Amino acid sequence: MTDLDRVPDKPALEGLEATWSARWEEQGTYRFSRDQLRHDAIYSIDTPPPTASGSLHIGHVFSYTHTDIIARYHRMRGKNVFYPMGWDDNGLPTERRVQNYFGVRCDPSLAYEPGFVPPHQGDGASVKAADQQPVSRRNFIELCQRLTIEDERQFESLWRALGLSVDWSQTYRTIGEKSLRASQLAFLRNVKRGEAYQAMAPTLWDVTFRTAVAQAELEDRDRPGAYHRVAFHGDDGPVYIETTRPELLPSCVALVAHPDDERYRHLFGTTVTTPLFGVRVPVLPHRLAEPDKGSGIAMICTFGDVTDVVWWRELKLPNRSVLGFDGRLSAETPDWLSLAEARSAYGRLAGKTVFSARREVVDMLRESGLLDGEPKPVTHPVKFFEKGDRPLEIVSTRQWYVRNGATDEALRAGLMAAGRQLHWHPDFMRVRFENWVAGLAGDWLISRQRFFGVPIPVWYPVDDAGDPVYDTPILPDEARLPVDPSSEPAPGFSEKQRGVPGGFVGEVDVMDTWMTSSLTPQLAAGWERDPELFQAVFPYDLRPQGQDIIRTWLFSTLLRSRLEHGVLPWSDTTLSGFIVDPDRKKMSKSKGNVVTPAAILEKHGSDAVRYWAASSRLGTDAAFDVNNPTQIKIGRRLAIKVLNAAKFILGFDATDEAASEPLDLALLAALATVVDEATRALEEYDHAKALETIESFFWTFCDDYLELVKERAYGSGEQGEAGRRSAVATLRRALFVMLRLFAPFLPFVAEEAWSWSHDTSVHRSPWPDRTGLLPNAGKAGQGHHRAVTESDTAALTAASAALVGIRRAKTDAKVSQKTAVVSCRLTAPADRLADLQAVRADLKAVGKIASLDVVAGDAFAVTDVVLAER
């Protein structure tokens, strides 16, 4: 069978994804080999596990394509590529999806119902929160696991269609048993080393989801509010403060002004009385007070915002919280409100939401004459949970924390140093990491009041009075992991002793999802359960991820690796930009401007979509217009051209001879430069530059060189049989190099075209080098590493310049490029005449020129054109 026998009559992109995805899986093309468990033989990638809760969007395709290009490149460089895929199953997004999909909500007080059938099956019905059917925690978790498995199948199907070269035998789930064990094991070791601890402290709280929120999960959103100018009673008259949270007046513990503010310096050390509630509170100085904000003096409540927490902690003030976990003011009147008038005033607020309580307090202030003027509307930033819909509150709760450097300067300095050791691509992203570490205000709050997550593996003894003793938690043996303290008895106890004096209670909180995701290097490579694999893979070579989760995923993984192993988890990290809509707004589900990729992949082909993704540099945002995907269309045109060029070239019989004609030698020398530049760019994680270099050469190859040697390759050139063989050898050599260069970017097209002349996969073929591409290399390959000079490619440069002139002359004459030319003259600078003479025969053939004179001139030009009669 000749090469041409394998070439389809009409090469097409359609169907390539299904054909080659199945064949790659069958042949194990991307399988990681355990026969090469040497760290120096492995290239390992800590792949981002997408959240399995809903659908992937075009941004996933964008960033995962960048990673796949690097994986494919290093595989062709001979590395044993460890490229797993994980699924981030646990956490709030999954719970919300289950609630909406099945129409249920979790109620831990309910008993497990075997064989439970949910009221909905993702039928699109709109189920209000109040109408969701309560189910037991175990039933709820079963539904979470069921839905995430279905989502994972869909995600894997899409990833395969995109051509991700992951090893599908190396997958993990963040809620699977192995992940549960690894997460709990790492936590227990954090506890034993004193890195994890629990404390009663002010906590950012989402009242909708009833859970604590960490600093890394915050975002500011501008919201309308109003400043209320309120009079406190001082010994020398009223003291006016301006606040956006008048409903927190019952929890006021002090007033604070800047130490240098002359207006209030005389009040420091005195007390004032709170309006409506008659509580005496001190007036104190503090550097964080802002003289130019409002009246310059502020009330400290426990707690209105994060600054209140700082003031409370540093000034050692009492905690007088009135807000409950549900976002309502306590139904019981606080004991510090002792006056009858104060208790009566609070009675009008008890049980109200903060919004209703605010209106009520403002009405009372008006009635009492303590409101100076009307509220002044203002738009100001308010803290939100990144997945929440209502402003966060601050409540006092007992939570688990992991030390992250916020209160440990040695640890903070070590993390800063680790960030400088890490290679960032692009490098300017390092600043975001350093700003985050420098700005840490508190240790990492890792406990969550949710259900579908990794249980915190601790129990607490119950004293004789029936109260849990939180300061002496009971820890399980590592061999017993994973455990669920909410349903399993503590070590040394029976289930009958749960909740009784002298017995135990189990921790019901779960870990923050980042506590598991921060262990992806350990989860993917087996850590404790497969030490041989882990030692071969870890530390990894690459962590690819989004720039928006530097503060969460990158930081937390680096922190956990430092605490557990004392080393960086990877040597390099790549940060993709965002996908933005035509209005340059970041795509997100909350904004409703997300584009799902399945239809786009089907319509344009995966290689075309990958081309669009690969065209953008790391750290750079890319606009995507679903109605006008210009870059994808360009990619599709390129992919089709690759197939057609391969079909044309493989139509010539193969020859064992090497290139001998000047134009052919120059083409291969230019290709050597392309190989060098593309290789250098990929080594530096600049996939966009590599693609640009390869693509530019390919179009020059097709538009110029291929046209120049076409007639010679058919055997009709003046150079005879030797010239034909040189042309064919060069065409095939260049094609096979370019297919390997394109393989990481256009894997389906490259594999299809490669299969027409090879029995092995292009993706298991060696990455091309310059061997045999440079002329005059010398014996035994000497000279292959020398730089490509201008003289090496001069013949190609001259031919391309002359060809432009020939084409322009015909265009100016308004005739077809196929029109024969009786005679014409080519001029060129004197130092380029020899180069032009060397390609004269090919120029005559491509221009259909009977008589061609080459003479010296100021520049390349075509003159005295005599066209054949038409």
Solvent accessible surface area in square Angstrom, and as a share of the most:
residue,aa,sasa,rsa
1,M,182,0.81
2,T,85,0.49
3,D,29,0.15
4,L,88,0.44
5,D,94,0.48
6,R,82,0.30
7,V,13,0.08
8,P,50,0.31
9,D,126,0.65
10,K,182,0.77
11,P,22,0.14
12,A,50,0.39
13,L,11,0.05
14,E,115,0.52
15,G,45,0.43
16,L,14,0.07
17,E,34,0.15
18,A,76,0.59
19,T,59,0.34
20,W,14,0.05
21,S,20,0.13
22,A,64,0.49
23,R,95,0.35
24,W,12,0.04
25,E,75,0.34
26,E,148,0.66
27,Q,115,0.51
28,G,20,0.19
29,T,7,0.04
30,Y,19,0.07
31,R,110,0.40
32,F,10,0.04
33,S,38,0.24
34,R,110,0.40
35,D,137,0.71
36,Q,76,0.34
37,L,36,0.18
38,R,136,0.50
39,H,84,0.37
40,D,100,0.52
41,A,11,0.09
42,I,7,0.03
43,Y,10,0.04
44,S,1,0.01
45,I,0,0.00
46,D,1,0.01
47,T,3,0.02
48,P,23,0.14
49,P,15,0.10
50,P,7,0.04
51,T,56,0.32
52,A,0,0.00
53,S,16,0.11
54,G,17,0.16
55,S,58,0.38
56,L,6,0.03
57,H,41,0.18
58,I,0,0.00
59,G,13,0.12
60,H,42,0.19
61,V,0,0.00
62,F,1,0.01
63,S,26,0.17
64,Y,11,0.04
65,T,0,0.00
66,H,6,0.03
67,T,5,0.03
68,D,0,0.00
69,I,0,0.00
70,I,5,0.02
71,A,0,0.00
72,R,1,0.00
73,Y,0,0.00
74,H,19,0.09
75,R,10,0.04
76,M,5,0.02
77,R,117,0.43
78,G,60,0.57
79,K,65,0.28
80,N,9,0.04
81,V,6,0.03
82,F,0,0.00
83,Y,1,0.00
84,P,1,0.01
85,M,0,0.00
86,G,0,0.00
87,W,11,0.04
88,D,17,0.09
89,D,0,0.00
90,N,3,0.02
91,G,11,0.10
92,L,13,0.07
93,P,33,0.21
94,T,2,0.01
95,E,0,0.00
96,R,78,0.29
97,R,65,0.24
98,V,0,0.00
99,Q,34,0.15
100,N,99,0.51
101,Y,56,0.21
102,F,1,0.00
103,G,1,0.01
104,V,0,0.00
105,R,96,0.35
106,C,14,0.08
107,D,39,0.20
108,P,80,0.51
109,S,99,0.64
110,L,76,0.38
111,A,90,0.70
112,Y,67,0.25
113,E,93,0.42
114,P,103,0.64
115,G,71,0.69
116,F,30,0.13
117,V,116,0.67
118,P,7,0.05
119,P,65,0.41
120,H,46,0.21
121,Q,83,0.37
122,G,35,0.34
123,D,97,0.50
124,G,75,0.72
125,A,48,0.38
126,S,114,0.74
127,V,28,0.16
128,K,148,0.63
129,A,73,0.57
130,A,95,0.74
131,D,99,0.51
132,Q,16,0.07
133,Q,72,0.32
134,P,53,0.33
135,V,7,0.04
136,S,4,0.03
137,R,31,0.11
138,R,144,0.52
139,N,5,0.02
140,F,0,0.00
141,I,42,0.21
142,E,69,0.31
143,L,9,0.04
144,C,0,0.00
145,Q,65,0.29
146,R,98,0.36
147,L,3,0.01
148,T,1,0.00
149,I,68,0.34
150,E,59,0.27
151,D,2,0.01
152,E,16,0.07
153,R,157,0.57
154,Q,115,0.51
155,F,6,0.03
156,E,49,0.22
157,S,69,0.44
158,L,25,0.13
159,W,0,0.00
160,R,62,0.22
161,A,33,0.26
162,L,0,0.00
163,G,2,0.02
164,L,6,0.03
165,S,0,0.00
166,V,3,0.02
167,D,3,0.01
168,W,35,0.12
169,S,76,0.49
170,Q,36,0.16
171,T,61,0.36
172,Y,22,0.09
173,R,58,0.21
174,T,0,0.00
175,I,11,0.06
176,G,18,0.17
177,E,126,0.56
178,K,128,0.54
179,S,3,0.02
180,L,35,0.18
181,R,57,0.21
182,A,13,0.10
183,S,0,0.00
184,Q,0,0.00
185,L,1,0.00
186,A,3,0.02
187,F,0,0.00
188,L,0,0.00
189,R,63,0.23
190,N,2,0.01
191,V,27,0.15
192,K,119,0.51
193,R,104,0.38
194,G,37,0.36
195,E,24,0.11
196,A,5,0.04
197,Y,61,0.23
198,Q,30,0.13
199,A,31,0.24
200,M,116,0.52
201,A,21,0.16
202,P,17,0.11
203,T,1,0.01
204,L,28,0.14
205,W,6,0.02
206,D,1,0.00
207,V,8,0.05
208,T,64,0.37
209,F,19,0.08
210,R,123,0.45
211,T,3,0.02
212,A,0,0.00
213,V,3,0.02
214,A,4,0.03
215,Q,59,0.26
216,A,15,0.11
217,E,11,0.05
218,L,27,0.14
219,E,68,0.31
220,D,82,0.43
221,R,52,0.19
222,D,96,0.50
223,R,90,0.33
224,P,115,0.72
225,G,24,0.23
226,A,21,0.16
227,Y,52,0.20
228,H,9,0.04
229,R,74,0.27
230,V,0,0.00
231,A,10,0.08
232,F,1,0.01
233,H,118,0.53
234,G,2,0.02
235,D,115,0.59
236,D,128,0.67
237,G,24,0.23
238,P,83,0.52
239,V,14,0.08
240,Y,65,0.25
241,I,0,0.00
242,E,37,0.17
243,T,15,0.09
244,T,26,0.15
245,R,46,0.17
246,P,0,0.00
247,E,0,0.00
248,L,3,0.01
249,L,1,0.01
250,P,2,0.01
251,S,0,0.00
252,C,2,0.01
253,V,2,0.01
254,A,0,0.00
255,L,0,0.00
256,V,0,0.00
257,A,0,0.00
258,H,41,0.18
259,P,51,0.32
260,D,96,0.50
261,D,11,0.06
262,E,127,0.57
263,R,122,0.44
264,Y,26,0.10
265,R,114,0.42
266,H,119,0.53
267,L,16,0.08
268,F,44,0.18
269,G,71,0.69
270,T,52,0.30
271,T,50,0.29
272,V,1,0.00
273,T,27,0.16
274,T,4,0.02
275,P,6,0.04
276,L,35,0.18
277,F,2,0.01
278,G,27,0.26
279,V,18,0.11
280,R,115,0.42
281,V,1,0.00
282,P,44,0.28
283,V,0,0.00
284,L,39,0.19
285,P,54,0.34
286,H,11,0.05
287,R,144,0.52
288,L,75,0.37
289,A,6,0.04
290,E,93,0.42
291,P,57,0.36
292,D,133,0.69
293,K,110,0.47
294,G,45,0.43
295,S,12,0.08
296,G,4,0.04
297,I,6,0.03
298,A,34,0.27
299,M,17,0.07
300,I,0,0.00
301,C,3,0.02
302,T,2,0.01
303,F,4,0.02
304,G,17,0.16
305,D,72,0.37
306,V,61,0.35
307,T,43,0.25
308,D,10,0.05
309,V,18,0.11
310,V,45,0.26
311,W,18,0.06
312,W,47,0.16
313,R,128,0.47
314,E,79,0.36
315,L,46,0.23
316,K,177,0.75
317,L,18,0.09
318,P,63,0.39
319,N,65,0.33
320,R,48,0.18
321,S,40,0.26
322,V,4,0.03
323,L,16,0.08
324,G,24,0.23
325,F,100,0.42
326,D,53,0.27
327,G,1,0.01
328,R,109,0.40
329,L,3,0.01
330,S,42,0.27
331,A,82,0.63
332,E,137,0.61
333,T,40,0.23
334,P,15,0.09
335,D,124,0.64
336,W,64,0.22
337,L,0,0.00
338,S,89,0.57
339,L,93,0.46
340,A,78,0.60
341,E,127,0.57
342,A,1,0.01
343,R,109,0.40
344,S,74,0.48
345,A,11,0.09
346,Y,0,0.00
347,G,47,0.46
348,R,98,0.36
349,L,0,0.00
350,A,36,0.28
351,G,29,0.28
352,K,64,0.27
353,T,29,0.17
354,V,7,0.04
355,F,85,0.35
356,S,33,0.21
357,A,0,0.00
358,R,58,0.21
359,R,157,0.57
360,E,37,0.16
361,V,0,0.00
362,V,11,0.07
363,D,61,0.31
364,M,9,0.04
365,L,0,0.00
366,R,106,0.39
367,E,122,0.55
368,S,60,0.39
369,G,61,0.59
370,L,52,0.26
371,L,20,0.10
372,D,63,0.33
373,G,50,0.48
374,E,111,0.50
375,P,33,0.21
376,K,120,0.51
377,P,124,0.78
378,V,44,0.25
379,T,94,0.54
380,H,47,0.21
381,P,88,0.56
382,V,30,0.17
383,K,72,0.30
384,F,1,0.00
385,F,10,0.04
386,E,51,0.23
387,K,72,0.30
388,G,2,0.02
389,D,99,0.51
390,R,81,0.29
391,P,36,0.23
392,L,13,0.06
393,E,10,0.04
394,I,8,0.04
395,V,2,0.01
396,S,32,0.21
397,T,9,0.05
398,R,78,0.29
399,Q,4,0.02
400,W,8,0.03
401,Y,21,0.08
402,V,0,0.00
403,R,88,0.32
404,N,5,0.03
405,G,0,0.00
406,A,14,0.11
407,T,102,0.59
408,D,54,0.28
409,E,119,0.53
410,A,81,0.63
411,L,24,0.12
412,R,33,0.12
413,A,60,0.47
414,G,9,0.09
415,L,0,0.00
416,M,37,0.16
417,A,35,0.27
418,A,7,0.05
419,G,0,0.00
420,R,140,0.51
421,Q,115,0.51
422,L,1,0.00
423,H,104,0.47
424,W,8,0.03
425,H,36,0.16
426,P,30,0.19
427,D,84,0.43
428,F,113,0.47
429,M,0,0.00
430,R,46,0.17
431,V,80,0.46
432,R,109,0.40
433,F,0,0.00
434,E,40,0.18
435,N,97,0.50
436,W,38,0.13
437,V,0,0.00
438,A,62,0.48
439,G,46,0.44
440,L,11,0.05
441,A,82,0.64
442,G,29,0.27
443,D,18,0.09
444,W,25,0.09
445,L,12,0.06
446,I,0,0.00
447,S,0,0.00
448,R,17,0.06
449,Q,40,0.18
450,R,26,0.09
451,F,34,0.14
452,F,1,0.01
453,G,9,0.08
454,V,0,0.00
455,P,15,0.10
456,I,0,0.00
457,P,0,0.00
458,V,0,0.00
459,W,0,0.00
460,Y,5,0.02
461,P,34,0.22
462,V,7,0.04
463,D,55,0.28
464,D,128,0.66
465,A,85,0.66
466,G,31,0.30
467,D,79,0.41
468,P,46,0.29
469,V,53,0.30
470,Y,78,0.30
471,D,121,0.63
472,T,77,0.45
473,P,40,0.25
474,I,34,0.17
475,L,52,0.26
476,P,3,0.02
477,D,108,0.56
478,E,48,0.22
479,A,97,0.75
480,R,85,0.31
481,L,11,0.05
482,P,37,0.23
483,V,5,0.03
484,D,36,0.19
485,P,0,0.00
486,S,36,0.23
487,S,74,0.48
488,E,54,0.24
489,P,39,0.25
490,A,2,0.01
491,P,48,0.30
492,G,87,0.84
493,F,58,0.24
494,S,52,0.34
495,E,84,0.37
496,K,185,0.79
497,Q,64,0.28
498,R,63,0.23
499,G,45,0.44
500,V,63,0.36
501,P,82,0.52
502,G,45,0.43
503,G,1,0.01
504,F,0,0.00
505,V,37,0.21
506,G,12,0.11
507,E,21,0.09
508,V,90,0.52
509,D,16,0.09
510,V,4,0.02
511,M,4,0.02
512,D,1,0.01
513,T,30,0.18
514,W,42,0.15
515,M,1,0.00
516,T,1,0.00
517,S,2,0.01
518,S,1,0.00
519,L,1,0.01
520,T,0,0.00
521,P,0,0.00
522,Q,3,0.01
523,L,8,0.04
524,A,11,0.08
525,A,0,0.00
526,G,4,0.04
527,W,20,0.07
528,E,73,0.33
529,R,122,0.44
530,D,30,0.16
531,P,72,0.45
532,E,110,0.49
533,L,8,0.04
534,F,17,0.07
535,Q,131,0.58
536,A,7,0.05
537,V,0,0.00
538,F,18,0.07
539,P,51,0.32
540,Y,3,0.01
541,D,34,0.18
542,L,1,0.00
543,R,0,0.00
544,P,6,0.04
545,Q,7,0.03
546,G,21,0.20
547,Q,11,0.05
548,D,59,0.31
549,I,47,0.24
550,I,4,0.02
551,R,63,0.23
552,T,6,0.03
553,W,5,0.02
554,L,0,0.00
555,F,9,0.04
556,S,4,0.03
557,T,1,0.01
558,L,1,0.01
559,L,0,0.00
560,R,3,0.01
561,S,1,0.00
562,R,91,0.33
563,L,28,0.14
564,E,37,0.16
565,H,54,0.24
566,G,51,0.49
567,V,67,0.39
568,L,31,0.15
569,P,0,0.00
570,W,2,0.01
571,S,47,0.30
572,D,18,0.10
573,T,0,0.00
574,T,9,0.05
575,L,0,0.00
576,S,7,0.04
577,G,9,0.09
578,F,51,0.21
579,I,9,0.05
580,V,6,0.04
581,D,16,0.09
582,P,81,0.51
583,D,106,0.55
584,R,148,0.54
585,K,118,0.50
586,K,73,0.31
587,M,11,0.05
588,S,27,0.18
589,K,122,0.52
590,S,111,0.71
591,K,121,0.51
592,G,66,0.64
593,N,32,0.17
594,V,40,0.23
595,V,23,0.13
596,T,71,0.41
597,P,3,0.02
598,A,62,0.48
599,A,72,0.56
600,I,13,0.06
601,L,10,0.05
602,E,154,0.69
603,K,151,0.64
604,H,16,0.07
605,G,10,0.09
606,S,1,0.01
607,D,5,0.03
608,A,0,0.00
609,V,0,0.00
610,R,0,0.00
611,Y,9,0.03
612,W,10,0.04
613,A,0,0.00
614,A,0,0.00
615,S,39,0.25
616,S,19,0.12
617,R,105,0.38
618,L,22,0.11
619,G,14,0.13
620,T,69,0.40
621,D,54,0.28
622,A,9,0.07
623,A,47,0.37
624,F,4,0.02
625,D,47,0.24
626,V,76,0.43
627,N,133,0.68
628,N,84,0.43
629,P,14,0.09
630,T,71,0.41
631,Q,63,0.28
632,I,1,0.00
633,K,105,0.45
634,I,65,0.33
635,G,0,0.00
636,R,58,0.21
637,R,148,0.54
638,L,0,0.00
639,A,0,0.00
640,I,62,0.32
641,K,70,0.30
642,V,2,0.01
643,L,1,0.00
644,N,67,0.35
645,A,5,0.04
646,A,0,0.00
647,K,63,0.26
648,F,54,0.22
649,I,0,0.00
650,L,4,0.02
651,G,37,0.35
652,F,19,0.08
653,D,112,0.58
654,A,70,0.54
655,T,22,0.13
656,D,155,0.80
657,E,88,0.39
658,A,81,0.63
659,A,20,0.15
660,S,69,0.45
661,E,34,0.15
662,P,54,0.34
663,L,1,0.01
664,D,0,0.00
665,L,55,0.27
666,A,2,0.02
667,L,1,0.00
668,L,10,0.05
669,A,0,0.00
670,A,18,0.14
671,L,0,0.00
672,A,0,0.00
673,T,44,0.25
674,V,11,0.06
675,V,3,0.02
676,D,39,0.20
677,E,62,0.28
678,A,0,0.00
679,T,22,0.13
680,R,133,0.48
681,A,3,0.03
682,L,0,0.00
683,E,78,0.35
684,E,103,0.46
685,Y,16,0.06
686,D,36,0.19
687,H,2,0.01
688,A,4,0.03
689,K,96,0.41
690,A,0,0.00
691,L,3,0.02
692,E,102,0.46
693,T,23,0.14
694,I,1,0.01
695,E,25,0.11
696,S,68,0.44
697,F,17,0.07
698,F,4,0.02
699,W,43,0.15
700,T,50,0.29
701,F,0,0.00
702,C,7,0.04
703,D,69,0.36
704,D,19,0.10
705,Y,0,0.00
706,L,16,0.08
707,E,57,0.26
708,L,1,0.00
709,V,0,0.00
710,K,54,0.23
711,E,56,0.25
712,R,3,0.01
713,A,2,0.01
714,Y,131,0.50
715,G,38,0.37
716,S,79,0.51
717,G,16,0.16
718,E,112,0.50
719,Q,41,0.18
720,G,34,0.33
721,E,90,0.40
722,A,65,0.50
723,G,0,0.00
724,R,49,0.18
725,R,78,0.29
726,S,2,0.01
727,A,0,0.00
728,V,0,0.00
729,A,14,0.11
730,T,1,0.00
731,L,0,0.00
732,R,27,0.10
733,R,87,0.32
734,A,0,0.00
735,L,3,0.01
736,F,34,0.14
737,V,1,0.01
738,M,3,0.01
739,L,1,0.01
740,R,36,0.13
741,L,0,0.00
742,F,2,0.01
743,A,0,0.00
744,P,0,0.00
745,F,0,0.00
746,L,0,0.00
747,P,0,0.00
748,F,2,0.01
749,V,1,0.00
750,A,0,0.00
751,E,2,0.01
752,E,28,0.12
753,A,0,0.00
754,W,12,0.04
755,S,28,0.18
756,W,6,0.02
757,S,22,0.14
758,H,48,0.21
759,D,129,0.67
760,T,93,0.54
761,S,18,0.12
762,V,0,0.00
763,H,1,0.01
764,R,116,0.42
765,S,10,0.06
766,P,95,0.60
767,W,14,0.05
768,P,3,0.02
769,D,80,0.42
770,R,24,0.09
771,T,74,0.43
772,G,38,0.37
773,L,2,0.01
774,L,8,0.04
775,P,18,0.12
776,N,141,0.73
777,A,17,0.13
778,G,55,0.53
779,K,173,0.73
780,A,107,0.83
781,G,31,0.30
782,Q,120,0.53
783,G,33,0.32
784,H,23,0.10
785,H,173,0.77
786,R,77,0.28
787,A,76,0.59
788,V,35,0.20
789,T,67,0.39
790,E,133,0.60
791,S,90,0.58
792,D,20,0.10
793,T,24,0.14
794,A,8,0.07
795,A,10,0.07
796,L,13,0.07
797,T,68,0.40
798,A,0,0.00
799,A,0,0.00
800,S,22,0.14
801,A,33,0.25
802,A,1,0.01
803,L,2,0.01
804,V,69,0.40
805,G,10,0.10
806,I,7,0.04
807,R,72,0.26
808,R,140,0.51
809,A,23,0.17
810,K,2,0.01
811,T,84,0.49
812,D,103,0.54
813,A,45,0.35
814,K,179,0.76
815,V,17,0.10
816,S,66,0.43
817,Q,77,0.34
818,K,159,0.67
819,T,20,0.11
820,A,45,0.35
821,V,5,0.03
822,V,72,0.42
823,S,33,0.21
824,C,7,0.04
825,R,101,0.37
826,L,0,0.00
827,T,21,0.12
828,A,0,0.00
829,P,38,0.24
830,A,77,0.59
831,D,118,0.61
832,R,41,0.15
833,L,44,0.22
834,A,78,0.61
835,D,32,0.17
836,L,0,0.00
837,Q,92,0.41
838,A,43,0.33
839,V,0,0.00
840,R,72,0.26
841,A,21,0.16
842,D,3,0.02
843,L,0,0.00
844,K,30,0.13
845,A,25,0.19
846,V,29,0.17
847,G,2,0.02
848,K,88,0.37
849,I,8,0.04
850,A,74,0.57
851,S,52,0.34
852,L,1,0.00
853,D,73,0.38
854,V,19,0.11
855,V,50,0.29
856,A,60,0.47
857,G,28,0.27
858,D,147,0.76
859,A,57,0.44
860,F,55,0.23
861,A,41,0.32
862,V,27,0.15
863,T,56,0.33
864,D,94,0.49
865,V,50,0.29
866,V,77,0.44
867,L,49,0.24
868,A,29,0.23
869,E,175,0.78
870,R,216,0.79
